[in-house]
Amino acid sequence: MKYQNCITRDPKIMHGKPVIKGTRIPVYIILNLLADNMMPVEILEEYPDLTIDDILACLEYAAKLAEEEIGILELEERL
């Protein structure tokens, strides 16, 4: 799967934050829910417009960001 199939950015939607296509649900919301130990099935119950592929795309997107040469942790260390 390619996260680009499920995730988009548009300056007119949620101030340009990455969202799941066709929704106004930001990727960070899904990632935070997963980080708080919410199971994917619970997320799908809470957000019935989502699919498991949408959730997996959020994880893939986060993994790609973590591969970036300069991430948020490095930026914070510089401050």
C-alpha positions as CSV (number, residue, x, y, z in Angstrom):
1,M,0.0,0.0,0.0
2,K,1.1,3.5,-0.6
3,Y,0.0,6.1,2.0
4,Q,-0.4,8.6,-0.9
5,N,-3.6,6.7,-1.9
6,C,-5.2,7.5,1.5
7,I,-3.6,10.7,2.8
8,T,-3.6,14.1,1.3
9,R,-2.6,17.7,2.2
10,D,-4.6,20.7,1.2
11,P,-4.0,24.2,2.6
12,K,-7.8,24.7,2.5
13,I,-8.5,21.6,4.7
14,M,-7.4,21.5,8.4
15,H,-4.8,24.3,7.8
16,G,-2.8,22.0,5.4
17,K,-2.3,19.2,7.9
18,P,-2.2,15.7,6.4
19,V,-5.7,14.2,6.5
20,I,-7.3,11.0,5.4
21,K,-8.7,11.6,1.9
22,G,-12.4,12.3,1.7
23,T,-12.5,13.3,5.4
24,R,-11.4,16.0,7.7
25,I,-9.7,13.5,10.0
26,P,-6.1,14.5,10.5
27,V,-3.5,11.7,10.5
28,Y,-2.1,12.9,13.9
29,I,-5.5,12.0,15.5
30,I,-5.3,8.4,14.3
31,L,-1.7,8.1,15.4
32,N,-2.4,9.6,18.8
33,L,-5.3,7.1,19.3
34,L,-3.0,4.2,18.4
35,A,-0.3,5.6,20.7
36,D,-2.9,5.6,23.5
37,N,-3.4,1.9,23.0
38,M,-6.7,2.2,21.1
39,M,-7.1,-0.9,18.9
40,P,-7.8,-0.3,15.1
41,V,-11.2,-2.0,15.5
42,E,-12.1,0.6,18.1
43,I,-10.9,3.5,15.9
44,L,-13.1,2.1,13.1
45,E,-16.1,2.0,15.4
46,E,-15.3,5.6,16.5
47,Y,-14.8,6.8,12.9
48,P,-17.0,4.6,10.7
49,D,-15.9,6.4,7.5
50,L,-12.4,5.0,7.9
51,T,-11.0,1.7,6.7
52,I,-8.2,-0.4,8.0
53,D,-6.2,0.7,5.0
54,D,-6.6,4.3,6.2
55,I,-5.2,3.4,9.6
56,L,-2.3,1.5,8.0
57,A,-1.6,4.5,5.7
58,C,-1.3,6.7,8.8
59,L,1.3,4.3,10.2
60,E,3.2,4.2,6.9
61,Y,3.1,8.0,6.7
62,A,4.6,8.2,10.2
63,A,7.3,5.7,9.4
64,K,8.3,7.7,6.3
65,L,8.5,10.9,8.4
66,A,10.7,9.0,11.0
67,E,13.1,8.2,8.2
68,E,13.6,11.9,7.3
69,E,17.2,13.1,7.7
70,I,16.1,15.8,10.2
71,G,13.2,14.9,12.3
72,I,11.4,16.8,15.1
73,L,13.8,15.4,17.8
74,E,16.8,16.8,16.0
75,L,15.1,20.1,15.6
76,E,14.2,20.2,19.3
77,E,17.8,19.5,20.3
78,R,18.9,22.5,18.2
79,L,16.6,24.9,20.2
